């Protein structure tokens, strides 16, 4: 479907957009309102026109690590990333938000997810999720990328629902002010899919818990030092933390392994056009039945930091003499295929701690000279 | 002290380390590509990218990004109670993120310039 420009593919390199809840960040505005920002969206959101319609696509090189549970099936199989595959990821982000940060596809390994999603499985409606928003999720997860909404469409749908909720709340509030016993009325005007328990607390719920602002630092895996002028001479702006100050350990692990792998892949296959190769390598999306690739091609990294990731290898990739560390990881990967779910659970609790204990690299000496 | 205050910029930033590029062209290119993309993006719902810092001793490279004062949304949500959370608040979060994604998805034109911006080299 997509004609591929090799030059662009080369410039863009591999890497995929990493749209996931873990990459959404919270800031506080001066007026106290909270603001969500899309942060650290991974390498290269550069895309190019494929000359074949309105879709912008970028092509990855031969090898990459993908957060399987967030990536659309066609992007996994073809390694073409487009705005529409981002929309799929955004659907998963919606699910995460309305599941209060629960990991998507709970109790399923990345491998299972890949297989079942291709046969039509979709996550169920989170308890807190209003019906219209669940419908929006399902649209984002449409098998056909072109049938998914654009981000503009997603935004409009969310906005409509947001406004209707606010309207309902205002109505509920006005009714409540005239009528002392209003809980049943408030319940009726709330979105129908909400559990009644939470409906009655809608009006009375505290705006935000205070814990984030007061009791502890915002994120254990992050660091920032409010530098005052008196001690700012050597470090005026920055405090260096571990690999990614804004990211949980899971993501930073992704980037590191990613670049290491891709370099090896580049050596092995640099002389061939990446795009054609990747197209040849995978079954067509709309092919018969489910073109799940063989177990040898799909490796679930066992490394805790890579619990989200699936490692796709080029079928023709030669075995490279890897570093010893990598070989060990690979062994774990294979061993962990069947109980990767348990590993994921363990990683769930382990990674933040690891991140917190990991000593930040010492601040680069004479940092100031670069910032003056 | 007061004099110093007027000269200092108080700015919290987050650093994302790209591990030792080690002279590898490909790693360097990727890094440059990311920096080149990020530097052009300016939007309230996109984390602002300030520039690149290269540690000459270790050859590590850092992206300097806007510091998100309240941490990750994931962490906030996981600490929330299903009983007390407001659905409208959740929709608001989603709306914010969607706003940022609209900006990214409609960003034009997707031109690639290859250079690394080094802050005040």
Boltz contact constraints between the chains, C-beta under 6 A:
constraints:
  - contact:
      token1: [A, 11]
      token2: [B, 112]
      max_distance: 6.0
  - contact:
      token1: [A, 13]
      token2: [B, 30]
      max_distance: 6.0
  - contact:
      token1: [A, 13]
      token2: [B, 33]
      max_distance: 6.0
  - contact:
      token1: [A, 21]
      token2: [B, 74]
      max_distance: 6.0
  - contact:
      token1: [A, 22]
      token2: [B, 74]
      max_distance: 6.0
  - contact:
      token1: [A, 24]
      token2: [B, 73]
      max_distance: 6.0
  - contact:
      token1: [A, 24]
      token2: [B, 97]
      max_distance: 6.0
  - contact:
      token1: [A, 25]
      token2: [B, 68]
      max_distance: 6.0
  - contact:
      token1: [A, 25]
      token2: [B, 72]
      max_distance: 6.0
  - contact:
      token1: [A, 26]
      token2: [B, 70]
      max_distance: 6.0
  - contact:
      token1: [A, 26]
      token2: [B, 73]
      max_distance: 6.0
  - contact:
      token1: [A, 26]
      token2: [B, 76]
      max_distance: 6.0
  - contact:
      token1: [A, 27]
      token2: [B, 68]
      max_distance: 6.0
  - contact:
      token1: [A, 27]
      token2: [B, 69]
      max_distance: 6.0
  - contact:
      token1: [A, 27]
      token2: [B, 70]
      max_distance: 6.0
  - contact:
      token1: [A, 28]
      token2: [B, 69]
      max_distance: 6.0
  - contact:
      token1: [A, 28]
      token2: [B, 70]
      max_distance: 6.0
  - contact:
      token1: [A, 36]
      token2: [B, 73]
      max_distance: 6.0
  - contact:
      token1: [A, 36]
      token2: [B, 93]
      max_distance: 6.0
  - contact:
      token1: [A, 36]
      token2: [B, 96]
      max_distance: 6.0
  - contact:
      token1: [A, 36]
      token2: [B, 97]
      max_distance: 6.0
  - contact:
      token1: [A, 37]
      token2: [B, 45]
      max_distance: 6.0
  - contact:
      token1: [A, 37]
      token2: [B, 47]
      max_distance: 6.0
  - contact:
      token1: [A, 38]
      token2: [B, 46]
      max_distance: 6.0
  - contact:
      token1: [A, 38]
      token2: [B, 97]
      max_distance: 6.0
  - contact:
      token1: [A, 38]
      token2: [B, 100]
      max_distance: 6.0
  - contact:
      token1: [A, 39]
      token2: [B, 47]
      max_distance: 6.0
  - contact:
      token1: [A, 43]
      token2: [B, 30]
      max_distance: 6.0
  - contact:
      token1: [A, 43]
      token2: [B, 34]
      max_distance: 6.0
  - contact:
      token1: [A, 44]
      token2: [B, 33]
      max_distance: 6.0
  - contact:
      token1: [A, 44]
      token2: [B, 34]
      max_distance: 6.0
  - contact:
      token1: [A, 44]
      token2: [B, 37]
      max_distance: 6.0
  - contact:
      token1: [A, 45]
      token2: [B, 37]
      max_distance: 6.0
  - contact:
      token1: [A, 46]
      token2: [B, 37]
      max_distance: 6.0
  - contact:
      token1: [A, 46]
      token2: [B, 110]
      max_distance: 6.0
  - contact:
      token1: [A, 46]
      token2: [B, 112]
      max_distance: 6.0
  - contact:
      token1: [A, 47]
      token2: [B, 110]
      max_distance: 6.0
  - contact:
      token1: [A, 48]
      token2: [B, 110]
      max_distance: 6.0
  - contact:
      token1: [A, 83]
      token2: [B, 105]
      max_distance: 6.0
  - contact:
      token1: [A, 94]
      token2: [B, 94]
      max_distance: 6.0
  - contact:
      token1: [A, 97]
      token2: [B, 90]
      max_distance: 6.0
  - contact:
      token1: [A, 97]
      token2: [B, 93]
      max_distance: 6.0
  - contact:
      token1: [A, 97]
      token2: [B, 94]
      max_distance: 6.0
  - contact:
      token1: [A, 98]
      token2: [B, 90]
      max_distance: 6.0
  - contact:
      token1: [A, 100]
      token2: [B, 77]
      max_distance: 6.0
  - contact:
      token1: [A, 100]
      token2: [B, 80]
      max_distance: 6.0
  - contact:
      token1: [A, 101]
      token2: [B, 74]
      max_distance: 6.0
  - contact:
      token1: [A, 101]
      token2: [B, 77]
      max_distance: 6.0
  - contact:
      token1: [A, 101]
      token2: [B, 78]
      max_distance: 6.0
  - contact:
      token1: [A, 128]
      token2: [B, 87]
      max_distance: 6.0
  - contact:
      token1: [A, 151]
      token2: [B, 101]
      max_distance: 6.0
  - contact:
      token1: [A, 151]
      token2: [B, 102]
      max_distance: 6.0
  - contact:
      token1: [A, 151]
      token2: [B, 105]
      max_distance: 6.0
  - contact:
      token1: [A, 152]
      token2: [B, 102]
      max_distance: 6.0
  - contact:
      token1: [A, 154]
      token2: [B, 98]
      max_distance: 6.0
  - contact:
      token1: [A, 155]
      token2: [B, 98]
      max_distance: 6.0
  - contact:
      token1: [A, 155]
      token2: [B, 102]
      max_distance: 6.0
  - contact:
      token1: [A, 158]
      token2: [B, 94]
      max_distance: 6.0
  - contact:
      token1: [A, 158]
      token2: [B, 95]
      max_distance: 6.0
  - contact:
      token1: [A, 158]
      token2: [B, 98]
      max_distance: 6.0
  - contact:
      token1: [A, 161]
      token2: [B, 91]
      max_distance: 6.0
  - contact:
      token1: [A, 162]
      token2: [B, 91]
      max_distance: 6.0
  - contact:
      token1: [A, 162]
      token2: [B, 95]
      max_distance: 6.0
  - contact:
      token1: [A, 165]
      token2: [B, 88]
      max_distance: 6.0
  - contact:
      token1: [A, 201]
      token2: [B, 83]
      max_distance: 6.0
  - contact:
      token1: [A, 202]
      token2: [B, 86]
      max_distance: 6.0
  - contact:
      token1: [A, 205]
      token2: [B, 84]
      max_distance: 6.0
  - contact:
      token1: [A, 205]
      token2: [B, 86]
      max_distance: 6.0
  - contact:
      token1: [A, 212]
      token2: [B, 70]
      max_distance: 6.0
  - contact:
      token1: [A, 218]
      token2: [B, 70]
      max_distance: 6.0
  - contact:
      token1: [A, 218]
      token2: [B, 71]
      max_distance: 6.0
  - contact:
      token1: [A, 219]
      token2: [B, 71]
      max_distance: 6.0
  - contact:
      token1: [A, 219]
      token2: [B, 72]
      max_distance: 6.0
  - contact:
      token1: [A, 219]
      token2: [B, 75]
      max_distance: 6.0
  - contact:
      token1: [A, 224]
      token2: [B, 12]
      max_distance: 6.0
  - contact:
      token1: [A, 224]
      token2: [B, 67]
      max_distance: 6.0
  - contact:
      token1: [A, 229]
      token2: [B, 4]
      max_distance: 6.0
  - contact:
      token1: [A, 229]
      token2: [B, 5]
      max_distance: 6.0
  - contact:
      token1: [A, 229]
      token2: [B, 8]
      max_distance: 6.0
  - contact:
      token1: [A, 230]
      token2: [B, 1]
      max_distance: 6.0
  - contact:
      token1: [A, 232]
      token2: [B, 8]
      max_distance: 6.0
  - contact:
      token1: [A, 237]
      token2: [B, 11]
      max_distance: 6.0
  - contact:
      token1: [A, 238]
      token2: [B, 13]
      max_distance: 6.0
  - contact:
      token1: [A, 240]
      token2: [B, 15]
      max_distance: 6.0
  - contact:
      token1: [A, 243]
      token2: [B, 17]
      max_distance: 6.0
  - contact:
      token1: [A, 244]
      token2: [B, 16]
      max_distance: 6.0
  - contact:
      token1: [A, 245]
      token2: [B, 14]
      max_distance: 6.0
  - contact:
      token1: [A, 245]
      token2: [B, 15]
      max_distance: 6.0
  - contact:
      token1: [A, 246]
      token2: [B, 14]
      max_distance: 6.0
  - contact:
      token1: [A, 246]
      token2: [B, 65]
      max_distance: 6.0
  - contact:
      token1: [A, 256]
      token2: [B, 19]
      max_distance: 6.0
  - contact:
      token1: [A, 259]
      token2: [B, 27]
      max_distance: 6.0
  - contact:
      token1: [A, 263]
      token2: [B, 24]
      max_distance: 6.0
  - contact:
      token1: [A, 263]
      token2: [B, 26]
      max_distance: 6.0
  - contact:
      token1: [A, 266]
      token2: [B, 26]
      max_distance: 6.0
  - contact:
      token1: [A, 364]
      token2: [B, 55]
      max_distance: 6.0
  - contact:
      token1: [A, 370]
      token2: [B, 53]
      max_distance: 6.0
  - contact:
      token1: [A, 371]
      token2: [B, 119]
      max_distance: 6.0
  - contact:
      token1: [A, 371]
      token2: [B, 120]
      max_distance: 6.0
  - contact:
      token1: [A, 372]
      token2: [B, 120]
      max_distance: 6.0
